C-alpha cells in the first residue's frame, strides 16, 4: 500500500474502532438505563430505552457496512483483516447487549400489572457485574491484552453462578406465593435467553 493510501486506510480503521467503542457505550447505557427503570419504577425511562434501540441498530449497521467496504476495497491481510473481522463480530454482540437493555425495559413495563417476582437488588448486582465485564471487554478490544481477555472470560463464571443463585431465589418466591408463578416463570424464560 502506498503511504497516502495506507494513511487513509489507517484513519478508517481508527474510525472503525471508535465506532465500535461508541456502540459499546450505547449498549452499556441501554442495559444500565433498563435496569434503572426497573429498580426505580420509571416507566418513562423504560420507554426511552426501548425507543433508543433504533440508534444502536443503526450504528451497528454503519459499522457492518464499513467493515464490508474495507474488506471489499482494501483487501486487508493479517492484523488489519483480524481487526476488521473482529469489529464485525463485536458489533453484532454489542447490538445484542443493547437488545437486552430494551428487553429489560419491556419486561418492566409488562411487570407493572403484577408484583415483582424477585428483589431488584439481585438484578442490580447482576447488572453491575455484567456491565463491569463489558467495560473490561471494551478495554481489551482496544488494548488487545490477551491476559485481560482471559480474565474477562473467567469473570463470566461469577455472573453465571450469580444467575443460578437468582434462579433459586425466584423459585423460592414462587413456592411461597402462587400468584408469582406467572411473573416468575416469565423471569426464568427472560433470564435464560439473556444468559445465552
N, C-alpha and C positions, 0 to 999 in steps of 0.2 A: 504494500500500500504506500502510495506517495505520502509525503509528510503532511501536506494540506488536507488530503483525503483522510489520513489517519487521525488528524486533529479533529476533523468534523465527526468522524466515527466515534472517537473517544468522548466528544461532547454529547453525542446522542446516547452513548452508554451511561454516562453520568446522569443525564436527564432521566433515563430509564430507571436507574437506581433511586433517584429522588422520587419518581412517581410511585414506585413500589413502596417506599417508606411512607409516602403520603397516604397510599391506600391502606397500609398497615395502621396508621394513626386513625384514619376514619373508621376502620373496622373495630379497632380497640375502643374508640369513643362510642360506637353503636352498642357494644356489649356493656360498657360502663354505664351508659345512659339508660339502657334497657333494664339493667339491674337496679339502677337508682329509681326508675319509675316504679318498679315492683316494690322496692323497700319503702319508699316514701309515699306510695299510693298516689302517684301523679299520673293521671290518665292523659293529660295534655302532653306531657313529656313522652309517654308511650306512643302517642300518635305521631309526634315529631320524629321519633326514632324510626317508626315504620315508614314515614314519608321520606326520610333521608336515605333510605336504602337505594333509591334510584341513582343518587350521586355516587355511591360505592360501585354499583353495577356499571355506570358509565365510565368511571375511571379504570375499572378492570378491563373493559372493552378497549379503552385507549392504550393501555399497557400491552394487551394482546396484539393489537394492530401494529404497534411499534415493534414488538418482537418479530412478528411475521415480516414486516418491512425490512428490518435489519437482516433477518435470515435470508430473505429472497434477494436483496440488493447488494449486501456487503460480503456474502459468502464467508462468514466468520469461521475461524478454526480455534481449536484448543481452548484456552482460557476464555476468550471472547464468546465462543459458542456456548460454553458452560454457563457463563453469566446470563446470556440471553435466554437459554432454556430454563435456567433456574428462575428468572424473572417471570417467565410464562407459568411455571408451576406454582411459584409462591403467590402470584397474583390470584390464581384460582382459589388457593387455600384461604387467602385473606378475604376474598369476596364471600366465601362460605362463613368465615368468622363474623363478618358483618351481618350475614343472614341470621346467625344465631342471636345477635343483638335484637334484630327485628322479631324473631320468634319469641324471645323473652318478653318483649313488649306486647306482642299479640297474645301470649299466654296470660299476661297480667290483665289485659282487657277482658279476656274470657273469664278470668277468675273473679271479676268484680261481682258476679252474680252468686258466688259460692265462697265458703270460707277457705282461707289459705291452708293447704294440707301440710305444710312444713314451716318451721320457723325461718324467717327471712335471714337471720344471722348465718345460718348454714349456707344459704345461697350467696350471701355477701362474701363469706370466707372463700368459698369455692371460686367465685368470680375473681377475687383478689389473687388467688393462686394462679389461675389461668392467665390473667392479664399480666402478671409478673413474668410468667413463662413467655408470653407473646413479646413483651418488651425485650427480654433476653434474646429471643429468636431473631427479632429485627436487628438487634445489635450484632448478632452472629452473621446475619445476611450482609452487613456492611464490612465487618472485620474479617470474616471468613476464618474465625478462630475455631479449629476443629475440636479442641478440648472443651470449650464452652458449648459447642453444639452437642457434644455427648452429654454434658451436664444438663442441658435443657431437656434432652430426651429422657434422662434419668428422672428429672423432676416430674415428668408426666406420670410416673408410678405413684407419686404422692397424691396427685389430683385424682387418679383412678381409685386409690384407696379411700380418699375422702368421699368420692361419689358413692362407693359401696356403703360407707357409713351413713350417708344421706338417704340412700335407698332403704336401709334398715329403719331409720327414723320415720320415714314416710309410712312404711309398712306398720310400724307400731302405732302411729297415729290412726291409721285406717282400722286397725284391730280394736282400738279403744272407742272409735266413733264411726259407725257405719255410714253416716252422712258424708264422710270424707272419701268413701271408696271411689266415687266418680272422679272428683278432682285429683285424688291421689293416684289413681290409675293413669289419668292424663299426664301427671307429672312424671310417672315412670316412663311412659312412652316418649315424652318430650326429651327427658334427660338421656335416654338410651340413644335417641337419634343425634343428640348433641355430642355424646361421648364418642361416637364413631368417626 
